[in-house]
Amino acid sequence: MLELLDYITEETLYKGPETCVRRVRQRSTGEALVVKQPVADSPSLRTVRRLLHEHQILARLVAVPGGGRCRALTQQAGSTALWLEDPGLRSHRLATVWCRRSRLVSLAGLVWAKQ
């Protein structure tokens, strides 16, 4: 798992067998973010591809009001992290929306179907 040296972990929103989602605050600016990253130091290609896929979906949903805003997809030392703006949702709501891959894809499908 990538070390978040420039960030203070405020809360772990979800920890599963493959990924972990944390609410963090940048030390220098105080900006609140959510980071999703693999649990393993050397994640499987499948896990990394899922993060890339989620990044692509969020990039397409940027115009949707209230949707998660992707800030960055970073890669360091063979691992990947997906950085999102923190919308300030309560923990269980944020975990439901972002942490479960199937729900993220379902949410994206619903939004695209309405357009």
C-alpha atoms as one frame of an Amber mdcrd trajectory, in Angstrom:
protein
   0.000   0.000   0.000   1.272   3.475  -0.840   2.449   5.506   2.112   0.502
   8.712   2.605   3.255  10.757   4.220   1.812  14.149   3.269  -1.641  13.214
   4.577  -3.334  12.636   7.897  -5.714   9.679   7.851  -8.938  10.818   9.462
 -10.974   7.690   8.938 -10.923   4.317   7.227 -14.192   4.117   5.333 -13.785
   0.624   3.945 -11.207  -2.144   4.040 -11.705  -5.222   1.936  -9.514  -8.050
   0.730  -8.229  -6.045  -2.255  -8.719  -2.329  -1.556  -8.910   0.185   1.249
 -10.708   3.553   1.178  -9.648   6.319   3.538 -10.696   9.873   4.228  -7.490
  11.914   4.480  -6.479  15.524   4.971  -3.435  17.045   3.302  -1.044  18.350
   5.948   0.031  21.514   4.121  -3.329  22.745   2.808  -5.898  21.040   5.008
  -7.752  19.837   1.902 -10.016  16.829   2.506  -9.732  13.948   0.040 -10.729
  10.322  -0.255  -8.149   7.822  -1.458  -8.816   4.301  -2.685  -5.804   2.060
  -2.968  -4.850  -1.609  -3.036  -4.194  -3.272   0.303  -1.281  -5.343  -1.013
   2.177  -3.850  -1.444   2.324  -5.517  -4.853  -1.301  -5.516  -6.021  -2.580
  -7.855  -8.693  -3.024  -6.558 -12.205  -6.766  -7.138 -11.751  -6.925  -4.766
  -8.776  -4.980  -2.061 -10.599  -7.210  -2.431 -13.674 -10.294  -1.959 -11.489
  -8.920   1.312 -10.165  -8.161   2.437 -13.716 -11.704   1.516 -14.756 -13.215
   3.439 -11.836 -11.087   6.441 -12.782 -12.429   6.296 -16.350 -16.037   6.114
 -15.121 -15.598   9.036 -12.742 -13.988  11.107 -15.502 -17.135  10.598 -17.600
 -19.404  11.569 -14.706 -17.670  14.873 -14.017 -20.663  16.908 -15.238 -23.153
  15.111 -12.990 -24.118  17.284  -9.989 -23.253  15.705  -6.655 -21.105  13.026
  -8.202 -17.657  12.144  -6.984 -14.929  14.269  -8.483 -11.776  12.417  -9.354
  -8.632  14.387  -8.563  -5.918  12.028  -9.723  -4.801   8.510 -10.409  -1.283
   8.083  -9.119   1.210   5.286  -9.514   4.200   4.795  -7.284   6.423   1.808
  -6.563   4.222  -0.588  -8.542   0.989   0.436  -6.848  -1.889   2.722  -7.814
  -4.148   5.093  -5.871  -7.387   6.770  -6.913  -7.801  10.256  -5.373 -11.240
  11.832  -5.057 -12.594  15.066  -3.654 -14.277  14.449  -0.323 -17.951  15.363
  -0.770 -18.445  15.411   2.992 -20.910  12.531   3.026 -21.265  10.546   6.213
 -18.993   7.523   6.293 -21.533   4.788   5.666 -23.064   6.689   2.714 -19.674
   7.359   1.135 -18.661   3.731   1.565 -21.878   2.576  -0.087 -21.423   4.859
  -3.083 -17.691   4.498  -3.747 -16.301   1.426  -2.105 -18.275  -1.332  -3.732
 -17.266  -1.708  -7.326 -20.571  -3.150  -8.447 -22.485  -0.229  -6.980 -20.175
   2.279  -8.652 -20.747   0.659 -12.021 -24.531   0.492 -11.353 -24.577   4.174
 -10.400 -22.690   5.062 -13.578 -25.133   3.013 -15.663 -28.112   4.791 -14.132
 -26.623   8.212 -14.820 -25.775   7.313 -18.424 -29.264   5.865 -18.949 -30.834
   9.195 -17.927 -28.760  11.159 -20.450
